[in-house]
Amino acid sequence: MTLELIAIYATIVFLIIGAIFTFVAAIGLLKLNDSMTRLHAPTKAATVGIGAFLLASMAHAYALGEPSFHELLILAFLFVTAPISANFIAKVNIHKRACEALPVPAEDEMWSTLDVPPGEEARAKPQTGA
Amino acid sequence: MSFALEVMNWMLIAGFTVLSVSQLMAMVRLVIGPDTGDRILALDTMVLNAIGLIVLLGVTQGTRVYFEVTLIIAMLGFVSTVALARFVLRGDIIE
């Protein structure tokens, strides 16, 4: 009896947390100024909000006497995929020039290439013979 | 126990209200969004809010039949977000 009461109160707390986070996400999506700042508001807050709703569902299922842990699957899936979709949307913003341009990278021939750096041609020549 | 159940019912109503208002705000961003990235982000947020609404519906009715629905909508939402972003980035989805 007491455990079910605690589960009901946990449901209430998780519902409050989820409602607050979801509302903050919606306000951030609507009110912020820049595309990139708008991107950061819902991708974090809505994930935590939906996670809190799923935890509330788990607590409520426990209070009903039939505990279920299926919701952890959706939670894990959301937590894994939210940064990926956020990364894709950030790439779209960069591609459409909806944000500040990236700084010009410094001159460097050695980064992630197989080019021979200047001044080292002699050393990099293939050794014939031997 | 009955007091806690009553508070939980009120919190469920509040959760439905907040999620509906959030869905409407995301829809406003979807309409006025000045750029493509904002519209994709608004659609992604709407999918997340729809997942929350379905979860709250399951809590209200006390059933577990909405679990598969939620999982499939989460997967489809992620895939559609990536497909939209990829279409904008590459002009093609599966090259």
Backbone of each chain as ProteinMPNN parsed JSONL, in Angstrom:
{"seq_chain_A": "MTLELIAIYATIVFLIIGAIFTFVAAIGLLKLNDSMTRLHAPTKAATVGIGAFLLASMAHAYALGEPSFHELLILAFLFVTAPISANFIAKVNIHKRACEALPVPAEDEMWSTLDVPPGEEARAKPQTGA", "coords_chain_A": {"N_chain_A": [[0.838, -1.215, 0.0], [1.862, 1.252, 0.873], [4.015, 1.483, -0.859], [2.722, 1.696, -3.306], [1.506, 4.145, -2.959], [3.736, 5.811, -2.8], [4.61, 5.425, -5.419], [2.557, 6.642, -6.833], [2.924, 9.298, -6.017], [5.464, 9.688, -7.095], [4.803, 9.525, -9.78], [3.311, 11.895, -9.99], [5.325, 13.815, -9.485], [7.096, 13.342, -11.633], [5.427, 13.944, -13.749], [5.086, 16.7, -13.36], [7.74, 17.596, -13.724], [8.18, 16.834, -16.401], [6.206, 18.355, -17.738], [7.093, 20.976, -17.197], [9.633, 20.995, -18.452], [8.971, 20.445, -21.124], [7.425, 22.656, -21.741], [9.273, 24.726, -21.442], [10.964, 24.052, -23.536], [9.278, 24.526, -25.734], [8.822, 27.268, -25.484], [11.435, 28.202, -25.821], [11.865, 27.354, -28.441], [10.135, 29.024, -29.742], [10.759, 31.672, -29.029], [13.477, 32.377, -29.121], [16.279, 33.967, -30.842], [18.179, 33.302, -32.831], [19.015, 30.882, -35.355], [20.687, 28.776, -34.558], [20.649, 28.996, -31.739], [17.959, 28.547, -31.345], [17.957, 25.927, -32.098], [19.217, 24.658, -29.951], [17.477, 24.739, -27.812], [14.973, 22.994, -27.902], [16.016, 20.425, -28.406], [17.431, 19.465, -26.239], [15.798, 20.017, -23.943], [13.251, 18.979, -24.593], [13.827, 16.317, -24.843], [14.497, 15.556, -22.208], [12.058, 16.187, -21.057], [10.217, 14.423, -22.339], [11.417, 12.111, -21.47], [10.901, 12.289, -18.717], [8.126, 12.067, -18.773], [7.925, 9.443, -19.682], [9.101, 8.095, -17.529], [7.187, 8.721, -15.637], [5.098, 7.233, -16.663], [6.116, 4.664, -16.222], [6.201, 4.629, -13.397], [3.492, 4.89, -12.87], [2.498, 2.532, -13.954], [3.674, 0.775, -12.176], [2.31, 1.498, -9.875], [-0.193, 0.604, -10.517], [0.092, -2.058, -10.153], [1.178, -3.711, -12.037], [4.139, -3.817, -12.951], [6.204, -2.366, -15.477], [8.904, -2.292, -17.748], [9.216, -1.464, -20.289], [9.268, 1.119, -21.196], [11.768, 2.104, -20.848], [13.12, 1.388, -23.108], [12.183, 3.1, -25.172], [13.08, 5.434, -24.032], [15.881, 5.097, -24.06], [16.235, 4.973, -26.815], [15.408, 7.554, -27.609], [17.307, 9.102, -26.254], [19.588, 8.339, -27.557], [19.16, 9.074, -30.231], [18.551, 11.799, -30.292], [20.851, 13.654, -30.182], [21.928, 13.06, -32.691], [20.036, 13.816, -34.619], [19.98, 16.512, -33.966], [22.56, 17.254, -34.675], [22.362, 16.881, -37.436], [20.493, 18.853, -38.095], [21.909, 21.108, -37.383], [23.923, 20.957, -39.281], [22.369, 21.45, -41.539], [21.668, 24.099, -41.023], [24.191, 25.342, -41.219], [24.729, 24.768, -43.848], [22.715, 26.169, -45.196], [23.495, 28.711, -44.666], [22.418, 29.948, -42.417], [23.464, 30.804, -40.093], [26.231, 32.289, -38.334], [29.157, 32.517, -40.349], [31.581, 29.914, -40.57], [34.872, 30.137, -39.082], [37.786, 30.781, -41.087], [39.825, 28.081, -41.803], [43.163, 27.422, -40.591], [46.246, 27.461, -42.452], [47.36, 24.333, -43.41], [48.945, 21.594, -44.471], [49.124, 19.048, -43.632], [47.04, 17.911, -42.329], [45.106, 15.213, -41.987], [45.659, 14.264, -44.517], [47.392, 12.632, -47.199], [49.445, 13.967, -48.254], [52.786, 14.955, -48.969], [54.671, 16.874, -46.763], [55.985, 20.166, -47.462], [59.459, 20.516, -48.115], [60.257, 18.16, -47.177], [60.572, 16.384, -49.144], [62.789, 14.964, -49.924], [63.334, 13.171, -47.933], [61.076, 11.624, -47.986], [61.16, 10.192, -50.27], [60.827, 7.12, -52.043], [62.737, 4.407, -50.984], [64.991, 2.964, -53.025], [66.362, -0.105, -54.071], [68.35, -1.932, -51.735]], "CA_chain_A": [[0.0, 0.0, 0.0], [2.704, 2.441, 0.947], [4.819, 1.59, -2.077], [1.872, 2.22, -4.377], [1.318, 5.586, -2.716], [4.981, 6.461, -3.228], [4.643, 5.407, -6.881], [1.636, 7.682, -7.316], [3.564, 10.61, -5.844], [6.545, 9.777, -8.096], [4.14, 9.868, -11.04], [2.981, 13.317, -9.969], [6.558, 14.598, -9.611], [7.621, 13.216, -12.998], [4.542, 14.692, -14.645], [5.401, 18.131, -13.223], [9.036, 17.852, -14.367], [8.009, 16.732, -17.845], [5.44, 19.5, -18.237], [7.935, 22.176, -17.147], [10.694, 20.943, -19.467], [8.387, 20.548, -22.454], [6.989, 24.035, -21.963], [10.488, 25.519, -21.655], [11.427, 23.764, -24.896], [8.418, 25.2, -26.706], [9.09, 28.706, -25.395], [12.729, 28.439, -26.453], [11.717, 27.21, -29.887], [9.361, 30.123, -30.328], [11.158, 33.025, -28.661], [14.891, 32.714, -29.312], [16.472, 34.824, -32.007], [19.052, 32.777, -33.863], [18.682, 29.499, -35.715], [21.449, 27.829, -33.746], [20.13, 29.014, -30.364], [16.67, 27.838, -31.39], [18.224, 24.49, -32.177], [19.658, 24.052, -28.701], [16.426, 24.677, -26.783], [14.093, 21.818, -27.805], [16.653, 19.117, -28.513], [17.767, 18.987, -24.888], [14.714, 20.076, -22.964], [12.144, 18.081, -24.931], [14.243, 14.942, -24.546], [14.335, 15.331, -20.774], [10.635, 16.231, -20.76], [9.595, 13.158, -22.737], [11.945, 11.096, -20.555], [10.164, 12.368, -17.455], [6.79, 11.487, -19.001], [8.043, 7.974, -19.748], [9.304, 7.622, -16.16], [5.88, 8.798, -14.985], [4.322, 6.069, -17.119], [6.614, 3.492, -15.506], [5.77, 4.698, -12.001], [2.056, 4.649, -12.816], [2.294, 1.093, -14.168], [4.001, 0.104, -10.913], [1.233, 1.763, -8.917], [-1.346, -0.222, -10.881], [0.336, -3.432, -9.777], [1.793, -4.473, -13.121], [5.307, -3.01, -13.333], [6.714, -2.591, -16.834], [10.131, -1.555, -18.028], [9.329, -1.243, -21.736], [9.482, 2.527, -21.518], [13.219, 2.383, -20.89], [13.556, 1.207, -24.497], [11.915, 4.365, -25.862], [13.963, 6.435, -23.409], [17.235, 4.91, -24.601], [16.224, 5.343, -28.227], [15.362, 9.018, -27.721], [18.565, 9.68, -25.795], [20.635, 8.081, -28.547], [18.93, 9.707, -31.523], [18.377, 13.261, -30.245], [22.029, 14.401, -30.643], [22.197, 12.836, -34.112], [19.167, 14.696, -35.402], [20.424, 17.89, -33.724], [23.747, 17.459, -35.501], [21.945, 17.029, -38.825], [19.837, 20.153, -38.276], [22.986, 22.113, -37.356], [24.562, 20.924, -40.601], [21.472, 22.141, -42.474], [21.805, 25.543, -40.769], [25.456, 25.792, -41.791], [24.634, 24.657, -45.301], [21.847, 27.22, -45.714], [24.059, 30.001, -44.217], [21.47, 30.545, -41.476], [24.178, 31.19, -38.884], [27.502, 32.93, -38.655], [30.043, 31.664, -41.127], [32.663, 29.325, -39.798], [36.155, 30.799, -39.323], [38.607, 30.142, -42.109], [40.834, 27.261, -41.137], [44.552, 27.812, -40.803], [46.937, 26.71, -43.491], [48.03, 23.149, -42.908], [48.837, 20.56, -45.505], [49.338, 17.725, -43.068], [45.919, 17.403, -41.565], [44.232, 14.197, -42.562], [45.961, 14.012, -45.917], [48.582, 11.828, -47.434], [50.427, 14.782, -48.968], [54.102, 15.081, -48.362], [54.869, 18.273, -46.401], [57.065, 20.791, -48.217], [60.76, 20.47, -47.466], [60.592, 16.801, -46.749], [60.449, 15.481, -50.294], [63.967, 14.1, -50.047], [63.243, 12.075, -46.982], [59.926, 10.78, -48.261], [61.333, 9.434, -51.517], [60.919, 5.677, -51.783], [64.109, 3.896, -50.978], [65.173, 1.899, -54.028], [67.439, -0.994, -53.726], [68.397, -2.479, -50.382]], "C_chain_A": [[0.853, 1.237, 0.0], [3.523, 2.618, -0.317], [3.991, 2.122, -3.237], [1.64, 3.716, -4.207], [2.557, 6.356, -3.152], [5.065, 6.503, -4.751], [3.718, 6.46, -7.47], [2.276, 9.062, -7.177], [4.726, 10.789, -6.812], [5.966, 10.109, -9.461], [3.835, 11.354, -11.115], [4.23, 14.161, -10.199], [7.098, 14.536, -11.034], [6.742, 13.954, -13.993], [4.838, 16.18, -14.574], [6.711, 18.453, -13.946], [8.894, 17.836, -15.892], [7.262, 17.911, -18.424], [6.311, 20.756, -18.264], [8.962, 22.148, -18.282], [10.124, 21.082, -20.868], [7.965, 21.98, -22.755], [8.19, 24.942, -22.194], [11.026, 25.307, -23.073], [10.592, 24.513, -25.926], [8.652, 26.709, -26.684], [10.411, 29.034, -26.071], [12.645, 28.325, -27.956], [11.041, 28.424, -30.498], [10.025, 31.471, -30.128], [12.603, 33.367, -28.975], [15.117, 33.311, -30.704], [17.174, 34.129, -33.165], [18.661, 31.34, -34.182], [19.404, 28.498, -34.83], [20.985, 27.821, -32.291], [18.759, 28.36, -30.298], [16.876, 26.34, -31.445], [18.52, 23.89, -30.809], [18.534, 23.924, -27.689], [15.622, 23.374, -26.8], [14.837, 20.494, -27.782], [17.069, 18.58, -27.155], [16.532, 18.912, -24.004], [13.589, 19.107, -23.3], [12.527, 16.637, -24.662], [14.067, 14.631, -23.07], [12.852, 15.326, -20.403], [9.941, 14.931, -21.118], [10.116, 12.024, -21.86], [11.221, 11.096, -19.229], [8.754, 11.803, -17.616], [6.847, 9.958, -19.043], [8.285, 7.394, -18.362], [8.0, 7.685, -15.367], [5.01, 7.617, -15.386], [4.776, 4.797, -16.408], [6.136, 3.474, -14.071], [4.279, 4.404, -11.88], [1.736, 3.172, -13.039], [2.638, 0.305, -12.91], [2.887, 0.301, -9.896], [-0.002, 0.934, -9.227], [-1.134, -1.689, -10.541], [0.897, -4.292, -10.879], [3.003, -3.694, -13.629], [5.825, -3.395, -14.713], [7.948, -1.723, -17.029], [10.303, -1.331, -19.518], [9.693, 0.192, -22.06], [10.952, 2.894, -21.55], [13.771, 2.245, -22.3], [13.368, 2.504, -25.287], [12.847, 5.447, -25.343], [15.369, 6.326, -23.987], [17.285, 5.328, -26.066], [16.224, 6.849, -28.4], [16.696, 9.634, -27.324], [19.675, 9.446, -26.8], [20.425, 8.943, -29.786], [18.808, 11.219, -31.466], [19.641, 14.016, -30.655], [22.296, 14.226, -32.131], [21.321, 13.756, -34.959], [19.541, 16.162, -35.185], [21.652, 18.213, -34.564], [23.356, 17.661, -36.961], [21.304, 18.395, -39.062], [20.875, 21.275, -38.23], [23.719, 22.136, -38.685], [23.701, 21.628, -41.636], [21.59, 23.646, -42.29], [23.1, 26.084, -41.372], [25.368, 25.797, -43.31], [23.802, 25.78, -45.893], [22.325, 28.609, -45.303], [23.096, 30.712, -43.273], [22.148, 30.966, -40.182], [25.439, 31.923, -39.306], [28.389, 31.967, -39.422], [31.148, 31.11, -40.236], [33.951, 30.083, -40.06], [36.972, 30.023, -40.346], [39.677, 29.301, -41.422], [42.243, 27.714, -41.486], [45.176, 26.934, -41.885], [47.644, 25.508, -42.875], [47.849, 22.054, -43.941], [48.824, 19.174, -44.903], [48.106, 17.128, -42.436], [45.108, 16.428, -42.394], [44.448, 14.023, -44.054], [47.176, 13.111, -46.002], [49.642, 12.618, -48.166], [51.746, 14.804, -48.222], [54.311, 16.556, -48.007], [56.036, 18.874, -47.178], [58.354, 20.756, -47.42], [61.153, 19.097, -47.017], [60.516, 15.836, -47.907], [61.598, 14.494, -50.329], [63.829, 12.896, -49.124], [62.131, 11.097, -47.335], [60.064, 9.984, -49.534], [61.419, 7.939, -51.201], [62.347, 5.192, -51.921], [64.212, 2.761, -51.992], [66.372, 1.055, -53.628], [67.285, -1.533, -52.329], [67.517, -3.695, -50.264]], "O_chain_A": [[0.614, 2.167, -0.77], [3.712, 3.735, -0.799], [4.483, 2.901, -4.054], [1.585, 4.461, -5.185], [2.461, 7.407, -3.784], [5.531, 7.489, -5.321], [4.042, 7.094, -8.474], [2.192, 9.891, -8.083], [4.964, 11.893, -7.301], [6.555, 10.879, -10.219], [4.058, 12.0, -12.138], [4.216, 15.099, -10.995], [7.512, 15.555, -11.586], [7.238, 14.525, -14.964], [4.845, 16.859, -15.6], [6.8, 19.437, -14.68], [9.418, 18.709, -16.584], [7.63, 18.421, -19.482], [6.277, 21.515, -19.232], [9.146, 23.141, -18.987], [10.713, 21.755, -21.714], [8.124, 22.462, -23.876], [8.14, 25.831, -23.044], [11.481, 26.247, -23.725], [11.132, 25.072, -26.881], [8.677, 27.353, -27.733], [10.512, 30.017, -26.805], [13.274, 29.099, -28.677], [11.335, 28.807, -31.63], [9.876, 32.349, -30.978], [12.935, 34.548, -29.088], [14.286, 33.187, -31.604], [16.823, 34.328, -34.328], [18.043, 30.664, -33.361], [18.824, 27.501, -34.4], [20.929, 26.76, -31.669], [18.429, 27.696, -29.315], [16.077, 25.572, -30.909], [18.13, 22.757, -30.525], [18.615, 23.087, -26.79], [15.59, 22.69, -25.777], [14.346, 19.527, -27.199], [17.061, 17.368, -26.94], [16.252, 17.88, -23.394], [13.027, 18.478, -22.404], [11.681, 15.82, -24.298], [13.553, 13.571, -22.712], [12.429, 14.556, -19.54], [9.174, 14.388, -20.324], [9.38, 11.093, -21.535], [10.949, 10.035, -18.667], [8.24, 11.14, -16.714], [5.966, 9.27, -18.528], [7.754, 6.333, -18.032], [7.731, 6.822, -14.531], [4.278, 7.064, -14.565], [3.958, 3.956, -16.034], [5.712, 2.433, -13.568], [3.84, 3.759, -10.928], [0.832, 2.62, -12.412], [1.997, -0.7, -12.601], [2.557, -0.616, -9.143], [-0.771, 0.595, -8.328], [-2.068, -2.486, -10.629], [1.081, -5.493, -10.685], [2.905, -2.987, -14.632], [5.881, -4.57, -15.073], [8.027, -0.592, -16.55], [11.408, -1.04, -19.976], [10.346, 0.463, -23.068], [11.345, 3.868, -22.192], [14.757, 2.889, -22.657], [14.279, 2.952, -25.984], [13.343, 6.274, -26.108], [15.976, 7.33, -24.358], [18.247, 5.955, -26.511], [16.954, 7.377, -29.24], [17.168, 10.572, -27.967], [20.602, 10.249, -26.9], [21.383, 9.484, -30.337], [18.949, 11.875, -32.498], [19.526, 14.965, -31.431], [22.827, 15.131, -32.775], [21.799, 14.394, -35.897], [19.436, 16.97, -36.107], [21.772, 19.314, -35.101], [23.933, 18.501, -37.651], [21.534, 19.023, -40.095], [20.749, 22.272, -38.941], [24.097, 23.203, -39.17], [24.219, 22.322, -42.511], [21.613, 24.393, -43.268], [23.106, 27.16, -41.969], [25.864, 26.708, -43.972], [24.125, 26.297, -46.963], [21.633, 29.594, -45.562], [22.969, 31.936, -43.32], [21.478, 31.437, -39.263], [25.677, 32.147, -40.493], [28.377, 30.761, -39.18], [31.585, 31.753, -39.281], [34.124, 30.627, -41.151], [36.874, 28.802, -40.461], [40.368, 29.798, -40.532], [42.481, 28.311, -42.537], [44.705, 25.837, -42.185], [48.427, 25.648, -41.936], [46.728, 21.643, -44.241], [48.536, 18.206, -45.607], [48.113, 15.961, -42.044], [44.496, 16.805, -43.393], [43.518, 13.671, -44.78], [47.878, 12.867, -45.021], [50.623, 12.052, -48.648], [51.795, 14.687, -46.997], [54.143, 17.414, -48.874], [56.981, 18.161, -47.516], [58.351, 20.942, -46.203], [62.263, 18.889, -46.527], [60.41, 14.626, -47.712], [61.424, 13.336, -50.71], [64.16, 11.766, -49.484], [62.214, 9.906, -47.035], [59.189, 9.182, -49.861], [62.021, 7.547, -50.201], [63.057, 5.536, -52.866], [63.584, 1.715, -51.825], [67.27, 1.508, -52.919], [66.174, -1.579, -51.801], [67.43, -4.293, -49.191]]}, "seq_chain_B": "MSFALEVMNWMLIAGFTVLSVSQLMAMVRLVIGPDTGDRILALDTMVLNAIGLIVLLGVTQGTRVYFEVTLIIAMLGFVSTVALARFVLRGDIIE", "coords_chain_B": {"N_chain_B": [[-4.594, 8.017, -0.274], [-6.667, 8.439, -2.14], [-6.53, 11.179, -2.306], [-3.987, 11.533, -3.46], [-4.461, 10.301, -5.926], [-6.319, 12.045, -6.973], [-4.813, 14.406, -7.209], [-3.009, 13.436, -9.073], [-4.643, 13.081, -11.282], [-5.305, 15.746, -11.854], [-2.737, 16.655, -12.508], [-2.291, 15.155, -14.773], [-4.155, 16.306, -16.502], [-3.055, 18.854, -16.603], [-0.623, 18.225, -17.821], [-1.509, 17.315, -20.357], [-2.561, 19.745, -21.289], [-0.289, 21.421, -21.335], [1.312, 20.056, -23.172], [-0.261, 20.228, -25.463], [-0.316, 22.998, -25.88], [2.396, 23.396, -26.331], [2.666, 21.951, -28.668], [1.143, 23.559, -30.362], [2.726, 25.886, -30.313], [5.051, 24.97, -31.5], [3.986, 24.494, -33.979], [3.436, 27.078, -34.813], [6.069, 27.986, -35.084], [6.771, 26.32, -37.136], [5.289, 27.391, -39.219], [6.105, 30.112, -39.416], [8.795, 29.892, -39.529], [11.927, 31.138, -40.424], [13.835, 29.806, -41.873], [14.982, 26.76, -43.474], [16.095, 24.938, -41.69], [14.907, 25.64, -39.265], [12.299, 24.865, -39.723], [12.543, 22.102, -40.003], [13.427, 21.518, -37.444], [11.184, 22.298, -35.975], [9.345, 20.384, -36.839], [10.55, 18.091, -35.806], [10.363, 18.621, -33.052], [7.599, 18.583, -32.856], [7.059, 15.911, -33.325], [8.235, 14.804, -31.048], [6.573, 15.938, -29.073], [4.195, 14.719, -29.775], [4.78, 12.093, -29.119], [4.926, 12.388, -26.333], [2.245, 13.064, -25.82], [0.936, 10.683, -26.51], [2.028, 8.946, -24.629], [1.019, 10.091, -22.289], [-1.665, 9.614, -22.765], [-1.715, 6.848, -22.573], [-1.075, 6.598, -19.845], [-3.332, 7.792, -18.733], [-5.419, 6.077, -19.507], [-4.551, 3.791, -18.367], [-3.45, 1.589, -19.647], [-1.211, -0.597, -21.495], [-1.026, -0.676, -24.181], [-0.166, 1.246, -25.844], [2.523, 1.257, -26.099], [3.993, 0.114, -28.276], [3.122, 1.776, -30.315], [4.214, 4.231, -29.535], [6.946, 3.639, -29.694], [7.275, 3.086, -32.436], [6.555, 5.528, -33.534], [8.563, 7.137, -32.492], [10.83, 6.051, -33.779], [10.134, 6.522, -36.491], [10.0, 9.298, -36.455], [12.657, 10.064, -35.965], [13.899, 8.98, -38.263], [12.595, 10.398, -40.285], [13.346, 13.028, -39.719], [16.133, 12.891, -40.153], [16.052, 12.177, -42.842], [14.858, 14.449, -44.046], [16.771, 16.443, -43.405], [18.948, 15.405, -44.734], [18.068, 15.468, -47.328], [18.002, 18.223, -47.763], [20.694, 18.761, -47.445], [22.096, 17.165, -49.343], [20.538, 16.946, -51.596], [19.419, 14.595, -52.208], [18.272, 11.514, -50.871], [18.858, 8.753, -50.491], [21.745, 7.866, -51.789]], "CA_chain_B": [[-4.536, 7.407, -1.61], [-7.59, 9.111, -3.059], [-6.008, 12.527, -2.522], [-2.896, 11.427, -4.433], [-5.032, 10.014, -7.252], [-6.95, 13.269, -7.483], [-3.718, 15.287, -7.652], [-2.434, 12.885, -10.301], [-5.552, 13.387, -12.393], [-5.104, 17.154, -12.216], [-1.444, 16.79, -13.175], [-2.447, 14.625, -16.137], [-4.835, 17.338, -17.299], [-2.07, 19.916, -16.837], [0.329, 17.733, -18.81], [-2.146, 17.382, -21.679], [-2.674, 21.14, -21.701], [1.034, 21.946, -21.661], [1.785, 19.438, -24.415], [-1.023, 20.78, -26.584], [0.168, 24.361, -26.127], [3.727, 23.261, -26.93], [2.453, 21.538, -30.058], [0.7, 24.733, -31.123], [3.851, 26.802, -30.467], [5.926, 24.395, -32.528], [3.333, 24.69, -35.277], [3.683, 28.475, -35.188], [7.442, 28.061, -35.581], [6.789, 25.632, -38.43], [4.736, 28.263, -40.257], [6.84, 31.363, -39.59], [10.224, 29.644, -39.487], [12.524, 31.833, -41.564], [14.762, 28.999, -42.645], [14.605, 25.345, -43.563], [16.491, 24.242, -40.466], [13.901, 25.891, -38.228], [11.097, 24.06, -39.996], [12.857, 20.707, -39.662], [13.471, 21.451, -35.98], [9.812, 22.361, -35.476], [8.722, 19.075, -37.073], [11.138, 17.158, -34.839], [9.752, 18.909, -31.751], [6.204, 18.135, -32.885], [7.063, 14.444, -33.155], [8.497, 14.528, -29.626], [5.377, 16.259, -28.302], [3.185, 13.689, -30.052], [5.149, 10.939, -28.285], [4.496, 12.698, -24.968], [0.78, 12.988, -25.737], [0.51, 9.282, -26.528], [2.395, 8.37, -23.333], [0.041, 10.558, -21.298], [-2.927, 8.898, -23.021], [-1.577, 5.526, -21.974], [-1.161, 6.715, -18.386], [-4.713, 8.1, -18.371], [-6.286, 4.911, -19.661], [-4.038, 2.692, -17.565], [-3.123, 0.431, -20.471], [0.138, -0.629, -22.051], [-1.103, -0.985, -25.607], [0.401, 2.34, -26.627], [3.981, 1.197, -26.08], [4.505, -0.099, -29.634], [2.819, 2.985, -31.081], [5.211, 5.233, -29.176], [8.259, 3.229, -30.209], [7.293, 3.226, -33.892], [6.547, 6.952, -33.874], [9.906, 7.657, -32.197], [11.735, 5.651, -34.865], [9.772, 7.219, -37.726], [10.359, 10.697, -36.306], [14.102, 10.201, -36.17], [14.239, 8.709, -39.661], [12.102, 11.467, -41.15], [14.202, 14.2, -39.504], [17.399, 12.676, -40.858], [15.805, 12.193, -44.281], [14.666, 15.843, -44.462], [18.046, 17.156, -43.34], [19.819, 14.882, -45.769], [17.587, 15.978, -48.62], [18.461, 19.603, -47.903], [22.153, 18.818, -47.539], [22.675, 16.482, -50.499], [19.641, 16.921, -52.747], [19.033, 13.211, -52.43], [18.236, 10.885, -49.553], [19.684, 7.549, -50.582], [22.526, 8.086, -53.013]], "C_chain_B": [[-5.446, 8.14, -2.578], [-7.13, 10.53, -3.333], [-4.9, 12.505, -3.586], [-3.441, 11.152, -5.827], [-5.679, 11.249, -7.853], [-5.9, 14.248, -7.992], [-3.128, 14.774, -8.96], [-3.343, 13.14, -11.496], [-5.412, 14.835, -12.834], [-3.793, 17.354, -12.95], [-1.48, 16.217, -14.591], [-3.122, 15.639, -17.041], [-3.868, 18.469, -17.619], [-1.047, 19.483, -17.877], [-0.24, 17.747, -20.213], [-2.203, 18.817, -22.184], [-1.326, 21.694, -22.152], [1.542, 21.359, -22.975], [1.029, 19.982, -25.62], [-0.555, 22.184, -26.914], [1.548, 24.32, -26.778], [3.61, 22.841, -28.391], [2.017, 22.722, -30.915], [1.855, 25.706, -31.347], [4.842, 26.278, -31.494], [5.315, 24.561, -33.913], [3.496, 26.126, -35.767], [5.099, 28.625, -35.742], [7.556, 27.373, -36.935], [6.284, 26.545, -39.541], [5.645, 29.463, -40.488], [8.332, 31.136, -39.705], [10.956, 30.251, -40.662], [13.41, 30.936, -42.411], [14.342, 27.533, -42.621], [14.945, 24.586, -42.293], [15.486, 24.441, -39.348], [12.668, 25.036, -38.445], [11.352, 22.588, -39.669], [12.864, 20.528, -38.144], [12.069, 21.483, -35.384], [9.099, 21.023, -35.687], [9.248, 18.03, -36.089], [10.522, 17.348, -33.454], [8.297, 18.446, -31.716], [6.111, 16.626, -32.74], [7.294, 14.089, -31.688], [7.26, 14.826, -28.781], [4.272, 15.233, -28.543], [3.482, 12.425, -29.246], [4.695, 11.172, -26.846], [2.99, 12.602, -24.805], [0.309, 11.536, -25.693], [0.848, 8.606, -25.2], [1.402, 8.802, -22.259], [-1.314, 9.885, -21.503], [-2.88, 7.497, -22.427], [-1.667, 5.556, -20.458], [-2.606, 6.954, -17.961], [-5.598, 6.864, -18.438], [-5.773, 3.703, -18.889], [-3.718, 1.44, -18.349], [-1.683, 0.52, -20.949], [0.132, -0.818, -23.558], [-0.451, 0.105, -26.448], [1.921, 2.284, -26.695], [4.547, 1.053, -27.495], [4.274, 1.124, -30.501], [3.891, 4.048, -30.819], [6.569, 4.894, -29.767], [8.331, 3.456, -31.717], [7.3, 4.695, -34.269], [7.897, 7.578, -33.574], [10.875, 7.309, -33.311], [11.426, 6.414, -36.142], [10.13, 8.699, -37.643], [11.837, 10.924, -36.535], [14.46, 10.016, -37.64], [13.777, 9.847, -40.563], [12.909, 12.743, -40.955], [15.509, 14.065, -40.266], [17.183, 12.722, -42.361], [15.615, 13.609, -44.794], [15.987, 16.594, -44.484], [18.973, 16.691, -44.446], [19.377, 15.335, -47.148], [18.043, 17.413, -48.833], [19.968, 19.641, -48.139], [22.641, 18.292, -48.882], [21.796, 16.526, -51.733], [19.131, 15.534, -53.07], [19.085, 12.528, -51.076], [19.1, 9.644, -49.532], [20.446, 7.639, -51.895], [23.021, 6.768, -53.554]], "O_chain_B": [[-5.051, 8.433, -3.706], [-7.304, 11.043, -4.439], [-4.874, 13.342, -4.488], [-2.944, 11.707, -6.807], [-5.61, 11.484, -9.06], [-6.058, 14.848, -9.055], [-2.787, 15.556, -9.846], [-2.862, 13.388, -12.602], [-5.401, 15.13, -14.029], [-3.727, 18.129, -13.904], [-0.803, 16.711, -15.492], [-2.728, 15.821, -18.193], [-3.844, 18.986, -18.736], [-0.646, 20.283, -18.723], [0.443, 18.138, -21.159], [-1.931, 19.083, -23.355], [-1.218, 22.341, -23.194], [2.129, 22.067, -23.794], [1.617, 20.177, -26.684], [-0.41, 22.534, -28.085], [1.84, 25.115, -27.671], [4.359, 23.316, -29.245], [2.464, 22.873, -32.052], [1.973, 26.292, -32.423], [5.407, 27.05, -32.268], [6.029, 24.745, -34.899], [3.671, 26.374, -36.96], [5.309, 29.305, -36.747], [8.343, 27.791, -37.783], [6.778, 26.492, -40.668], [5.932, 29.803, -41.636], [9.077, 32.084, -39.955], [10.645, 29.918, -41.805], [13.708, 31.273, -43.556], [13.469, 27.128, -41.854], [14.199, 23.706, -41.862], [15.234, 23.524, -38.566], [12.062, 24.542, -37.494], [10.482, 21.909, -39.123], [12.375, 19.526, -37.623], [11.788, 20.786, -34.409], [8.342, 20.577, -34.825], [8.492, 17.191, -35.599], [10.199, 16.379, -32.767], [7.812, 17.977, -30.686], [5.188, 16.116, -32.104], [6.644, 13.195, -31.146], [6.929, 14.061, -27.876], [3.506, 14.912, -27.635], [2.568, 11.766, -28.751], [4.147, 10.272, -26.21], [2.501, 12.122, -23.783], [-0.6, 11.195, -24.938], [0.07, 7.797, -24.694], [0.988, 7.998, -21.424], [-2.03, 9.616, -20.538], [-3.859, 7.014, -21.856], [-2.254, 4.664, -19.846], [-3.064, 6.399, -16.962], [-6.419, 6.625, -17.553], [-6.477, 2.7, -18.767], [-3.711, 0.343, -17.791], [-1.027, 1.555, -20.83], [1.174, -1.091, -24.152], [-0.209, -0.092, -27.638], [2.545, 3.166, -27.283], [5.469, 1.776, -27.874], [5.119, 1.477, -31.324], [4.403, 4.679, -31.744], [7.263, 5.77, -30.282], [9.334, 3.961, -32.221], [7.975, 5.083, -35.223], [8.345, 8.456, -34.31], [11.656, 8.155, -33.747], [12.337, 6.903, -36.81], [10.52, 9.296, -38.646], [12.227, 11.868, -37.221], [15.229, 10.797, -38.2], [14.482, 10.222, -41.5], [13.141, 13.474, -41.918], [15.945, 14.998, -40.94], [18.027, 13.244, -43.09], [16.138, 13.957, -45.852], [16.297, 17.294, -45.447], [19.703, 17.493, -45.03], [20.204, 15.56, -48.032], [18.425, 17.789, -49.941], [20.463, 20.446, -48.929], [23.51, 18.905, -49.502], [22.254, 16.177, -52.821], [18.483, 15.326, -54.096], [19.869, 12.928, -50.216], [19.967, 9.491, -48.671], [19.868, 7.506, -52.974], [23.699, 6.737, -54.581]]}, "name": "protein", "num_of_chains": 2, "seq": "MTLELIAIYATIVFLIIGAIFTFVAAIGLLKLNDSMTRLHAPTKAATVGIGAFLLASMAHAYALGEPSFHELLILAFLFVTAPISANFIAKVNIHKRACEALPVPAEDEMWSTLDVPPGEEARAKPQTGAMSFALEVMNWMLIAGFTVLSVSQLMAMVRLVIGPDTGDRILALDTMVLNAIGLIVLLGVTQGTRVYFEVTLIIAMLGFVSTVALARFVLRGDIIE"}
